[in-house]
Amino acid sequence: MHTHILPKQLPNFAEKFGYGDFIHLIQKSDNTADMMQGEKFFRTIESNCWDPKLRIDDYEKFDTQVQVVCTIPVMFSYWAKGKDCAELSRYLNDQIAEICEANPKHYLGLGTIPMQDANEAIKELERCKEIGLLGVQIGSNINDKNLSEEEFFPIFKAAQELGMAILVHPWNMMGMKHMTKYWLPWLVGMPAETSRAICSMIFGGVLERLPDLRVCFCHAGGSFLPTIGRVEHGLNCRPDLVAIDNAKSPREYLGKFWVDCITHDPMALEYILKMQGSKRVTLGSDYPFPLGDLEIGKFITEMGLEQNIVEDIFCNATLEWLDINKSRFDV
């Protein structure tokens, strides 16, 4: 339920709009492509980032029939003008919808929306539903603004009313400029960003005001669950600073949102399962990127878990998060 995809061809939106470091691709002769952020190299991707047939074959090696696809977070482009970001979002979302429509037994899609412009975001959210996507992926912050900011609440409210799921993915990591060495933005910043997002949505009252909003947080919820004792103690000892918008303990929200299983560590996953319950832990991979779990679910099958728990992780939790029935994938 957590994989990334891009179109093989991307228009040069910077040329079209006349500004900005929008991502474009330089295709190479070895069936790879360089992602360029303006004139700056971002990363090289392989054909498994855009070839739906190749991806299906890769997943079959791990007995996995269905993959939920969404764009790469660097494509969010929240820094752009709202209407321009909406146009980019439409291009990406249409490609994902086309893949899902062509491969209904293998693909489900999440869209991207211009979170920096609530009106444009809600319009694209509605359109995502119309073209068959089941939800949207958003960033852990929006141009350094926390998800608790009131300007984002109408978007979350619309998602609840439309029955659209939300996947929160860390990006634009805090402190990134000051810890580039050792890949620390990805190793330290990403878990912290996800905890930032969860705390913001709890303390800001988003989850309290929208109890039917179906939200999943990437990478096992980052550092939130391992540090929940500290987070809860902070609320109790300094309610004047923490409990200003929602006085409920963060522990009361456990099991009311989903996290994926990407821990890379059996002991960590056992703890996550104990905190969340297996019906709120989904099968994530972060495919096709190397920091993900590219041996999809393998370490879970080796943990000796009860079969019903494995079944929850491998499909039931995701089905409930996306509000769909397993029968749609009958071969």
C-alpha positions as CSV (number, residue, x, y, z in Angstrom):
1,M,0.0,0.0,0.0
2,H,3.0,2.3,-0.2
3,T,4.8,2.3,-3.5
4,H,5.9,5.1,-5.8
5,I,5.5,5.5,-9.6
6,L,6.2,8.2,-12.2
7,P,5.2,8.6,-15.9
8,K,7.9,7.6,-18.3
9,Q,7.7,11.0,-19.9
10,L,7.3,14.3,-18.0
11,P,6.7,17.6,-19.6
12,N,9.1,20.4,-18.8
13,F,6.7,22.3,-16.5
14,A,9.4,24.9,-15.6
15,E,9.5,25.9,-19.3
16,K,5.8,25.9,-19.5
17,F,5.2,28.0,-16.4
18,G,8.3,30.1,-16.7
19,Y,9.7,29.5,-13.2
20,G,10.6,26.9,-10.6
21,D,12.6,23.8,-10.2
22,F,9.9,21.4,-11.3
23,I,11.2,17.8,-11.8
24,H,11.8,16.7,-15.4
25,L,13.3,13.5,-16.7
26,I,16.3,12.9,-18.9
27,Q,15.8,9.4,-20.5
28,K,19.0,7.4,-21.0
29,S,20.0,4.6,-23.3
30,D,20.3,2.0,-20.5
31,N,16.5,2.2,-19.8
32,T,17.1,4.5,-16.8
33,A,16.3,8.2,-16.4
34,D,17.8,11.0,-14.4
35,M,15.4,13.0,-12.4
36,M,16.4,16.7,-12.6
37,Q,15.3,19.3,-10.2
38,G,15.6,22.3,-12.5
39,E,19.3,22.0,-13.5
40,K,20.2,20.0,-10.4
41,F,20.5,16.2,-10.5
42,F,18.1,14.6,-8.0
43,R,18.3,10.8,-8.5
44,T,18.5,8.1,-11.2
45,I,15.5,5.9,-11.5
46,E,15.1,2.6,-13.4
47,S,12.3,1.3,-15.5
48,N,10.6,-0.2,-12.5
49,C,9.6,3.3,-11.6
50,W,7.3,3.6,-14.6
51,D,6.8,0.2,-16.3
52,P,3.5,-1.4,-14.9
53,K,4.2,-4.8,-16.4
54,L,7.7,-5.0,-14.9
55,R,6.4,-4.0,-11.5
56,I,3.7,-6.7,-11.6
57,D,6.4,-9.3,-12.4
58,D,8.6,-8.0,-9.5
59,Y,5.7,-8.2,-7.0
60,E,4.8,-11.8,-8.2
61,K,8.2,-13.0,-6.9
62,F,6.9,-12.2,-3.4
63,D,3.4,-13.6,-3.9
64,T,2.0,-10.1,-3.9
65,Q,-0.8,-9.4,-6.4
66,V,-1.8,-5.8,-5.7
67,Q,0.2,-2.6,-5.2
68,V,-1.1,0.8,-4.3
69,V,0.8,3.4,-6.3
70,C,1.4,7.1,-5.6
71,T,3.8,9.7,-6.9
72,I,7.3,10.4,-5.5
73,P,7.1,13.1,-2.8
74,V,9.5,15.4,-4.6
75,M,6.7,15.8,-7.2
76,F,4.4,17.5,-4.6
77,S,5.6,20.9,-5.7
78,Y,3.8,22.7,-2.9
79,W,6.1,25.7,-3.4
80,A,4.5,26.4,-6.8
81,K,1.5,28.5,-7.6
82,G,-1.7,26.7,-6.8
83,K,-3.1,26.5,-10.3
84,D,0.2,25.4,-11.7
85,C,0.6,22.7,-9.0
86,A,-3.0,21.6,-9.8
87,E,-2.1,21.1,-13.5
88,L,1.0,19.1,-12.5
89,S,-1.2,17.0,-10.1
90,R,-3.7,16.3,-12.9
91,Y,-1.0,15.0,-15.2
92,L,0.4,12.7,-12.5
93,N,-3.1,11.6,-11.3
94,D,-4.3,10.8,-14.8
95,Q,-1.3,8.5,-15.4
96,I,-2.0,6.6,-12.2
97,A,-5.7,6.3,-13.0
98,E,-4.9,4.9,-16.4
99,I,-2.6,2.3,-15.0
100,C,-5.2,1.3,-12.5
101,E,-8.0,1.1,-15.1
102,A,-5.8,-1.0,-17.4
103,N,-4.7,-3.4,-14.6
104,P,-7.6,-3.5,-12.1
105,K,-6.5,-6.7,-10.5
106,H,-3.0,-5.4,-9.7
107,Y,-3.2,-1.7,-9.1
108,L,-4.9,0.8,-6.9
109,G,-4.1,4.5,-7.0
110,L,-3.6,7.5,-4.7
111,G,-3.4,11.0,-6.2
112,T,-1.5,14.1,-5.3
113,I,-3.2,17.5,-4.7
114,P,-2.0,21.1,-4.4
115,M,-2.1,21.4,-0.6
116,Q,-0.9,25.0,-0.7
117,D,-4.2,26.1,-2.2
118,A,-7.3,24.6,-0.4
119,N,-9.7,25.5,-3.2
120,E,-7.6,23.9,-5.9
121,A,-6.8,20.9,-3.6
122,I,-10.5,20.2,-3.0
123,K,-11.3,20.4,-6.7
124,E,-8.5,17.9,-7.5
125,L,-9.5,15.7,-4.6
126,E,-13.0,15.5,-6.0
127,R,-11.6,14.8,-9.5
128,C,-9.4,12.0,-8.1
129,K,-12.5,10.3,-6.8
130,E,-14.2,10.7,-10.2
131,I,-11.4,9.0,-12.0
132,G,-11.2,6.1,-9.7
133,L,-8.4,6.9,-7.2
134,L,-9.1,5.8,-3.7
135,G,-7.3,8.7,-1.8
136,V,-4.4,11.0,-1.9
137,Q,-0.8,11.1,-0.7
138,I,0.3,14.3,1.1
139,G,3.4,15.6,2.7
140,S,4.2,15.7,6.4
141,N,4.3,19.5,6.3
142,I,3.2,22.0,3.7
143,N,5.9,24.5,3.0
144,D,7.1,24.1,6.6
145,K,3.5,24.6,7.9
146,N,2.2,21.8,10.2
147,L,-0.9,19.8,9.2
148,S,-2.7,21.3,12.1
149,E,-3.0,24.7,10.4
150,E,-6.6,25.7,10.0
151,E,-6.1,26.4,6.3
152,F,-5.7,22.7,5.6
153,F,-8.7,21.6,7.6
154,P,-11.2,22.1,4.8
155,I,-9.2,19.7,2.7
156,F,-9.3,17.0,5.4
157,K,-13.0,17.6,5.9
158,A,-13.6,17.2,2.2
159,A,-11.6,13.9,2.2
160,Q,-13.8,12.6,5.1
161,E,-17.0,13.6,3.3
162,L,-15.8,12.0,0.0
163,G,-14.6,8.9,1.7
164,M,-11.1,9.4,0.3
165,A,-8.1,7.9,2.3
166,I,-5.0,9.9,3.1
167,L,-1.4,8.7,3.1
168,V,1.0,11.0,4.9
169,H,4.6,10.7,3.6
170,P,7.6,12.5,5.2
171,W,9.2,15.1,2.9
172,N,10.9,18.5,3.1
173,M,12.7,17.1,6.2
174,M,13.3,19.5,9.1
175,G,17.0,20.3,9.6
176,M,17.8,19.0,6.1
177,K,20.3,21.7,5.2
178,H,22.3,21.1,8.4
179,M,22.7,17.4,8.3
180,T,23.3,16.4,4.7
181,K,26.2,14.1,5.6
182,Y,25.6,10.4,6.1
183,W,22.1,10.5,4.5
184,L,20.7,11.8,7.8
185,P,17.7,13.6,6.3
186,W,16.4,10.2,5.3
187,L,17.6,8.3,8.3
188,V,16.8,10.8,11.1
189,G,14.7,13.5,9.5
190,M,12.0,11.3,7.9
191,P,11.0,9.5,11.1
192,A,10.9,12.8,12.9
193,E,8.8,14.3,10.2
194,T,6.2,11.6,10.4
195,S,6.0,12.1,14.2
196,R,5.6,15.8,13.6
197,A,2.6,15.1,11.3
198,I,0.9,12.7,13.7
199,C,1.4,15.0,16.7
200,S,0.1,18.0,14.6
201,M,-3.0,16.1,13.6
202,I,-3.7,14.9,17.2
203,F,-2.8,18.1,19.1
204,G,-4.4,20.3,16.5
205,G,-7.6,18.4,16.9
206,V,-7.8,17.2,13.3
207,L,-8.4,13.6,14.2
208,E,-10.8,14.6,17.0
209,R,-12.9,16.8,14.8
210,L,-12.9,14.3,11.9
211,P,-13.2,10.9,13.5
212,D,-14.1,9.1,10.2
213,L,-11.0,10.4,8.3
214,R,-9.0,7.4,7.3
215,V,-5.3,8.4,7.6
216,C,-2.2,6.2,7.2
217,F,1.3,7.3,8.1
218,C,4.4,5.9,6.3
219,H,7.3,4.1,7.8
220,A,5.5,2.6,10.8
221,G,4.6,6.1,12.0
222,G,8.2,7.2,12.1
223,S,9.4,8.1,15.6
224,F,5.9,8.7,17.0
225,L,5.1,5.3,18.5
226,P,8.5,4.6,20.0
227,T,8.4,8.0,21.7
228,I,4.7,8.2,22.7
229,G,5.6,8.0,26.4
230,R,7.6,11.2,26.0
231,V,4.8,12.8,23.9
232,E,2.1,11.9,26.4
233,H,4.3,13.0,29.4
234,G,4.8,16.4,27.6
235,L,1.1,16.9,27.4
236,N,0.6,16.0,31.1
237,C,3.5,18.1,32.5
238,R,3.0,21.2,30.2
239,P,-0.6,21.3,29.1
240,D,-0.3,25.0,28.8
241,L,2.0,24.4,25.8
242,V,0.7,21.1,24.4
243,A,-3.0,20.8,25.2
244,I,-4.1,24.2,23.9
245,D,-6.2,22.8,21.1
246,N,-6.9,19.3,22.2
247,A,-6.6,18.0,25.8
248,K,-7.0,14.3,25.0
249,S,-4.0,12.1,25.5
250,P,-2.3,11.0,22.3
251,R,-2.5,7.5,23.5
252,E,-6.3,7.6,23.0
253,Y,-5.7,7.8,19.3
254,L,-3.8,4.6,18.9
255,G,-5.7,2.3,16.6
256,K,-7.6,5.2,15.2
257,F,-5.2,5.7,12.3
258,W,-3.1,3.3,10.3
259,V,0.7,2.9,9.9
260,D,2.6,0.8,7.5
261,C,5.0,-2.0,8.5
262,I,8.3,-0.7,7.2
263,T,10.5,-1.1,10.2
264,H,13.2,-3.3,8.8
265,D,13.3,-4.9,12.3
266,P,11.1,-7.7,13.7
267,M,11.3,-6.5,17.3
268,A,10.2,-3.0,16.2
269,L,7.3,-4.4,14.3
270,E,6.2,-6.5,17.3
271,Y,6.1,-3.3,19.3
272,I,4.2,-1.5,16.6
273,L,1.7,-4.3,16.5
274,K,1.3,-4.2,20.2
275,M,0.6,-0.5,20.2
276,Q,-1.6,-0.3,17.1
277,G,-3.2,-3.8,16.7
278,S,-2.7,-5.7,13.5
279,K,-5.8,-4.2,11.9
280,R,-4.1,-0.9,11.8
281,V,-0.7,-2.0,10.4
282,T,-0.5,-2.2,6.6
283,L,1.9,-3.8,4.2
284,G,4.3,-1.1,2.9
285,S,7.3,-1.5,0.7
286,D,8.4,2.0,-0.6
287,Y,9.2,0.1,-3.8
288,P,11.2,0.7,-5.9
289,F,13.6,2.7,-3.7
290,P,16.5,1.0,-1.8
291,L,15.5,2.3,1.6
292,G,12.2,0.4,1.3
293,D,11.4,-3.2,2.1
294,L,12.1,-4.6,-1.4
295,E,11.8,-8.3,-0.3
296,I,8.1,-7.5,0.2
297,G,6.8,-9.0,3.5
298,K,9.6,-11.5,3.7
299,F,10.7,-10.7,7.3
300,I,7.1,-10.7,8.4
301,T,6.6,-14.3,7.2
302,E,9.7,-15.3,9.2
303,M,8.5,-13.8,12.5
304,G,6.3,-16.7,13.5
305,L,3.2,-14.5,13.8
306,E,-0.3,-16.0,14.0
307,Q,-1.8,-16.4,10.6
308,N,-4.7,-13.9,11.3
309,I,-2.1,-11.2,12.2
310,V,-0.2,-11.9,9.0
311,E,-3.5,-11.7,7.0
312,D,-4.3,-8.4,8.6
313,I,-0.9,-6.9,7.7
314,F,-0.9,-8.4,4.2
315,C,-4.3,-7.2,3.2
316,N,-7.1,-6.7,5.7
317,A,-5.7,-3.5,7.2
318,T,-5.2,-1.9,3.8
319,L,-8.7,-3.0,2.6
320,E,-10.3,-1.2,5.6
321,W,-8.1,1.9,5.2
322,L,-9.1,2.2,1.5
323,D,-12.7,1.1,2.2
324,I,-12.7,-1.6,-0.5
325,N,-13.6,-5.3,-0.6
326,K,-11.1,-8.1,-1.3
327,S,-13.5,-9.6,-3.9
328,R,-12.6,-6.9,-6.5
329,F,-9.3,-8.7,-6.9
330,D,-10.7,-12.2,-7.6
331,V,-8.7,-13.7,-10.5
